[in-house]
Amino acid sequence: MRLGAFSALEVAASGLSAERTRMNTIASNLANARTTRTADGGAYKRLDPVFEATPLGGNGVGGPNESAVSLVKVQRIQQDTRDPQLVYEPGHPDADAKGYVRYPNVNVVEEMVNMITASRAYEAGVTSVESVKAMAKSALGIGR
């Protein structure tokens, strides 16, 4: 398998796309951190993207090193299985018979840490794209 500038750009772009999905998921979690009633019933459930590595060639004809370079794909977005937060608020319209309200299982501090991590990963991907562009430009300049 021969890797070139286009392959490097494809790998970096797949990472950028995955991190964009992660940032959107985090934004959804933060926006719904206090949502006690959804269309499905019950409190909002935190979402997490699940990434997977997919070999760049993917067709089985690239030789022994085909799986050395992988793209990042979002396999699925899954609900967090942790229990909702129970808060005693007897006057709340969604309180149960004992006065407890089930709030989403979203921890704002955890989401902010995830957002910083995703942001840094996105920045690294942009830096990779810029480096590949600079290398391609330099290579084109050699031929002049």
Secondary structure, 3 states (H helix, E strand, C coil): CCCCHHHHHHHHHHHHHHHHHHHHHHHHHHHCCCCCCCCCCCCCCCEEEEEEEEECCCCCCCCCCHHHCEEEEEEEEEECCCCCEEEECCCCCCCCCCCEEEECCCCHHHHHHHHHHHHHHHHHHHHHHHHHHHHHHHHHHHCC
